[in-house]
Amino acid sequence: MDHNHPVYTVQPNPIPMHTSVQLELLFQQSLAGIFFMMLDEPVAWNDSVDKEKVLDYVFDHHRITEVNQAMLDQYRATASQFVGSTPKQLFAHDLPSGRSVWRKFFDHGRLHIDTDEKRMDGSRMAVLGDYICLYDDQGRITGHFGVQIDITDRNEWIEKQEQHSALQQFFNISPELMFIRDDKGVVQKTNQAWQTILGYDADELELIHLTDLIHPEDQEASGNIFNHSQTHNQISRMCRMQTKAGTYRSIEWFLQTVDGWLYATGRDVSEQLRNKEQLEILASRDNLTGLYNRHHFEMVITDLMEHADRYHESLACCMFDLDHFKKVNDTYGHQIGDDVLKSMAGIVEKIMRQSDLAFRFGGEEFLVLMPHTAIGGAAIAAEKLRAAIEQTVFPTVGHQTISIGVSERMRAESLRHWLRRTDDALYQAKQGGRNQVVDAASQDKTVMSSSRFDWQPEWNSGNAEIDSQHQELIRIANQLLHLYLSNARPHQMKSQLELMFQHVVVHFEAEEKLLADVGYPDMPSHARIHEKLVANLNRLYQDYQSGDIKPSAFFSFVIDDVLMEHLAKVDKLYFDWTCSEE
């Protein structure tokens, strides 16, 4: 099971959205099984919700809504047997296992499986599938789609090779590329599929080194797969193979060595990859405008921030929305309002640079990320966009304007803090009369300047022990930040993270004892906040050790949760109270 988040290759210009007719053709004509499951109501899936309760709802209200013929053929079923089914029905034989799978699926937003299932007639089949969550503008899960193929033939073939039986018959009927290489490295047998898929007959293959057919870009990762010689160790690889016509097909190879002989089968997955790519594009795009959606923003932003921090590069963004857009909807109706949004998105695509990424954040709010761009360049680009919108005459509604907030991310600044500064700049643009560009103010910037956290005078509690522990927390955080920005070794980062965790636990215990001693009335509530912060820090540390998150997540936690929210706001409540007690 693949627990890694997907890495998206960002295209210079968004690919236009498919029409419903084109999507239906893709859906129905695909040789891969495709289905959609949609929730009756969207669900939030994050650390703020009770995931077990959410799963209770999902297992009763997540229903198969569409299924193509290829999927029905795989299961030897009718549409009526599939449509409307819920996870509770699909996993009736093993609900705990089903809930575990669904939790991992929702945690990571996608799932890759290679498993055995039963057809409707009771026969068994092997399935290779990819499933991807769908999200609304608020980042809530609305459902998911799946693409899967029946790999029963491939798995049965492997079993036959292990038993050395029925090899000749399978060679003759298999639609997949197959070959056998002896213990001296000589290819002894190929099948008809080589000519069907790649165009080479048996005589031509005798004159070709199979490795030479692998695409040059795939040579480093897959160039030695046909020399596989580890006894009884099955491997799989994906690579592009050159056809006789000079084009390339994507082949997924499964190879196993028995007594020095290599048995290999290759499945042409070119169409499946194209279908999967198109469906992933649909999942990452806003349905109305064709721009990237908020979910895709969340998928790419961490890598962009990590890259900017590591290579000392600028990263800016502008956040904007249409002025008085509610009046447009109220006067002309939502259809005309949607037309305005689509037209504006087209202007954004035309104005933005190839390296920029444009997102619809929800409603009439949009955001453009600008890698390798400082605040000056971002402000110029934003002004160019503002002027282009102002000069456009939109059908029916005439001239429209936008207000824009622009900001450059500070090094190691958390996403939440960065977006808040940008949103504040947008608010100032609106308050200042609209139809203008405003740079993000430097509010809260004193908390982190020159790539370090700075102690603030208003954080003094009046208690020497607590103030000393708070200052030590700042010191540890600065050391952690320095290690991160200097590309320190993983063991150094791990040691500093352990130190931070230990200090936070000791500090919270001392703080709770002080509050209990002075009779602070909200101490139980304060202790519960401590408990949650410790749990979150422990989770972040465990995820970092397992490679599921990057170090930047800790800075977001330190800046937003510990410094800005807890120390600067929650702790100040008892600062005032203890001072009055003294």
Secondary structure, DSSP 4 states (H G I P E B T S, - for coil): ---SPPPP---SSPPPPPPHHHHHHHHHH-SSEEEEEEEEEEE--STTS-HHHHHHHHHHHEEEEEE-HHHHHHHT--HHHHTT--HHHHTTT-HHHHHHHHHHHHHHSEEEEEEEEE-TTS-EEEEEEEEEEEE-TTS-EEEEEEEEEE-HHHHHHHHHHHHT-SHHHHHHH-SSEEEEE-TTS-EEEE-THIIIII---HHHHHTS-GGGGB-GGGHHHHTTGGG---BT--EEEEEEEE-TTS-EEEEEEEEEEETTEEEEEEEE-HHHHHHHHHHHHHHHB-TTT-SB-HHHHHHHHHHHHHHHHHTT--EEEEEEEETTHHHHHHHH-HHHHHHHHHHHHHHHHHHS-TT-EEEEEETTEEEEEEET--HHHHHHHHHHHHHHHHH-EETTTEE--EEEEEEEPPTT--HHHHHHHHHHHHHHHHHTTSSSEEEPP-TTGGGEETTEE---GGG--S-HHHHHHHHHHHHHHHHHHHHHHTT--HHHHHHHHHHHHHHHHHHHHHHHHHHHHTT-TTHHHHHHHHHHHHHHHHHHHHHHHHTSS-THHHHHIIIIIIIIIIIIIIHHHHHHHHHHH-
